[in-house]
Amino acid sequence: MRETIAAISSAMSEAGIGIIRISGPEAMQVICKIFRPGKKEKDILSVPSHTIHYGYIFDGEKTIDEVLVMIMKGPHTYTGEDTVEIDCHGGILSMKKVLETVLKNGASIAEPGEFTKRAFLNGRLDLSQAEAVMDVIRSRNEYALQSSLEQLKGSLSEKIAEIRKDLLYQIAYIESALDDPEHISLDGYTETICNVVDTQRQKLAWLLDHFSDGKLIREGIRTVILGKPNAGKSSLLNTMLGEERAIVTNIAGTTRDTLEEFMNIKGITLHLIDTAGIRNTEDTIEKIGVERSRDMADKADLILYVVDSSTPMDENDEEILPILQGRKVIVLYNKTDLSPQISVEEVSQAVQPHPVIPVSMVENKGLDELEDTIEKMFFSGSLSFNDEVYVTNSRHKEALTEAQDALQLVTQGAELGMPEDCLAIDLRNACEALGRITGESVSEDIVNEIFSKFCIGK
Amino acid sequence: MTEKKITENYDIVVVGAGHAGCEAALAGARLGLQVILFTVSAESIALMPCNPNIGGTSKGHLVRELDALGGEMGKNIDKTFLQSRMLNKSKGPAVHSLRAQADKQAYTNAMRRTLEENENITIRQGEVASLIVENGQIRGVTTYSGAVYHSKAVILCTGTYLKARCIYGDVSYPTGPNGLQAANYLTDSLLSLGIRMLRFKTGTPARVAGNTLDYSKMEEQKGDVPVVPFSFSTDPKDVQIPQRSCYLTYTTEKTHEIIRANLVRSPLFSGTIEGTGPRYCPSIEDKVVRFAEKNRHQVFVEPEGNYTNEMYLSGMSSSLPEDVQFEMYHSVPGLEHAKIVKNAYAIEYDCIDARQLYPTLEFRKIQGLFSAGQFNGSSGYEEAAAQGLIAGINASMKILGKEPLVLDRSEAYIGVLIDDLVTKENREPYRMMTSRAEYRLLLRQDNADLRLREKGYRVGLVDEETYQKVCRKEELIRQETERLEHTYIGNTEEVQKFLIEKESTPLKSGITLSELVKRPELTYSSLAVLDKERPVLSDDVCEQVEINVKYEGYITRQKKQVEQFKKLEIKKIPADINYDDVGSLRLEARQKLKEYQPVSIGQASRISGVSPADISVLLVYMEQYGRRHRDE
């Protein structure tokens, strides 16, 4: 609970400078390990509180970034604890690298709302703010949980579940033998454990290697494509990706579920989500699709609203307009290749204050302008992605690393000739770490696995 | 005419004289309180109605811990065992477990004698029918015959007797175990007090006449030599006795065929049995169904005592009809001509949902009412005894106005047992298992005295001399462990020769003795030849030193985990907390917290459905609450 925590505390955007905040009893030790001051003789541990220092962040011998470091000793800090703020170059990549270095050197990633929680628990916020603090914790955790689950969909969660399952089986086997040595023997079992552990460690290493390349985690600007049926949403996705990903037909309602893809525009990762067209419908399956579309739009960082210029705005567009309120939106005036039934000005009027870009997927027109607009929004800071997504990803990564370390200890223990009951302890720690990602606790799982797989007891 | 009834006053009423009740009564009496101990039959005190052993994996730990705290079970089995073995000896010290075969009658007699010799205990045969409660405070009990016993505390240890029913096939007797009278009235009294009841089931195998078995078809299993006593107070010299053997045989395909052919006649399948049985003690029919791929199951044939030739058929409990049992047992090699003395049966009984208890084992709703043992939804003699001791201590502490004794998960298996019972939803009789103890490297059976003697001493169950002895032991261990860390061994010819002999890598430079002890091929005792200044130390001290050094890595890491664990454990939740005031809790968490009323943040965090975010919210709320109360 009184661990030292760290997080990116500026917006996750390309704008300005990035701030990484470290708080907790080890904050000074952490910065000491990774910071080399511009003036070599300076000792960061003995500088006065509330002072700023110029220098570099190092990961071992590798320079990570040129930074300013603000040293603030407790209790006169936001959290009331020793706090260090690192001002690094703006840009998601550099912020992430600095944070990763901090995490590698003794800090843990902050839980959602944790800085605020500590500020309150340490008496830095007054009583009247307690309710607000609790709300922050709840809402941020809810968001994090939601995004965590969404990121976990598909391959990552399946792979983790598989690893966990294999480890759990080994634990259950060992524990069964320990609980009922007269029924189950462990003779020579260390070798089996070592083999399983080696395989699982390789799998974890693969996961960690592939963690940041966007294939496993859904990190990026959540960009949701909205529009009434047959407005050309799927065509937009395909044109942007340059491939036939979505099934495009002229039958309204073809896309019943959502499609997700990742793409890169000028160094910015977009997490593109194509949705079912929004319209009043009685078709049950399509209805679910429409509900999902609304849901997705609610969680979007950016909405691309596709308007079909070849048909008048109708009641389906009326359904969409309220969703756009207060959101970051780019409106695409689509099908300029056909004869318009509604003018750009009329659309602009209807969607104010959002920008409108005329495009044609058939003629491949207007996409450059779209990309420029997205880039501008991002670098001006008006568009950023929600940092909870990043936070949960860091937490997942931390958990994977912890599981890997625990498995390393199993191998070491086996080499030292430690008995199986000791090896089981580290196997269990590995399982517990993985369970933090999948939201499962270990203890009951072990007991259930023992009883379901092994015949023990008299 | 006025009705005349017996009315007596005691400090503590203990209901039930099984393993829980005996420990509870002795704890109260030894702490100077007047105790009356009720039993449906004075001949069935500390009865072992099922398996004839004490200890076993993780249960052995419970007995050791109970002994260190000042309980009786360890001493009693040391006086009455027939055979003793240390299980898991080839594995790490954390899972070594002592198990003894008991002479059941001798065990009962010895415990009865100990109770009778304590002048603060009154043994009373009779059935307690209802509780006297006034304004949420227990005042005593009344018996079926109408007698009234006033008391300051009541400890319920009714075991498997409440509305008990014994079943095999379509035969169902309304009796407790072993044909003893059931207790049929107390459940209604408990229900009327608003206590939630559950119905659990357990079972026991048949007993056969030992002189009708063919042991030549079985594998003999002898006891360990030398015998390690259970109790830290027993002189090892006193337990080196001639031991009885157990025998191992196996079920056959034929056994399984008989069972499969008659499954439809099992009361489990017909729905006669409603209670939930333990997964740990599956009946033989259960095993045959669930593990169909196994073509045989072990059957341990164990003596019930020296007073009888009855043998217990461990591994073959059943509730199949009598005729099927007859056929089934006779299909096992060695049992072809066995005379069955007692049928196998399943037993159903009422117990409580133990989440209604504080970790002190006192009812949340009723002050002064405690409970222990199978009544709390556990299974096993040792689990019962451990709870009985804690309930006895805490009932006494309450009467004496002292701090209760609550062991946490990092201090003892007893702590794990009770925390699980009062925190988790329990759907079957709860059995202790080593996998349930997160910090088991620290909770070894060999160091139970070092862990718990002091607590027993503070409570008043361990005397000054015993306590001082353990303090001295602790100091010697510390000194010797430290000496090993600071004693360097050079790479002399003698050392290298010794290492080569032991197939250990020769030294490049000097190394500490602890580093050498850590090598898998070396031990503390084998290194004595190189260790010129080694003091003369007792075996138990040497054992601790060796474990401390060899497993240092694991021990250190587990100690760190314990530190984290304790931080949440010491944050107590105020009893008058209103979870409806904590606006930001998720609905599920709020309901669970209201239902369980955890005593600490640590306990709250172990309730399923309470997330880490809810714990954070709770911490903030408690800080707010605390500040408000400080301000007032």
Interface residues (C-beta under 8 A of the other chain):
Chain A: M1 R2 E111 P112 G113 E114 K117 F120 L121 L127 A130 E131 V133 M134 D135 I137 R138 N141 E142 L145 I171 E175 L178 D179 D180 P181 E182 H183 L186 G413 L416 G417 M418 P419 E420 D421 C422 A424 I425 S441 S443 E444 I446 V447 I450 F451 C455 I456 G457 K458
Chain B: N51 T57 S58 L87 N88 S90 K91 G92 A94 V95 P278 R279 Y280 C281 P282 K287 R290 F291 K294 H297 Q298 F300 S314 G315 S317 K424 M433 T434 S435 R436 E438 R440 L441 K518 P520 E521 Y551 G553 Y554 Q558 Q564 K567 L568 V582 G583 S584 L585 R586 S608 S611 P612 A613 S616 V617 L619 V620 Y621 E623 Q624 R627 R628
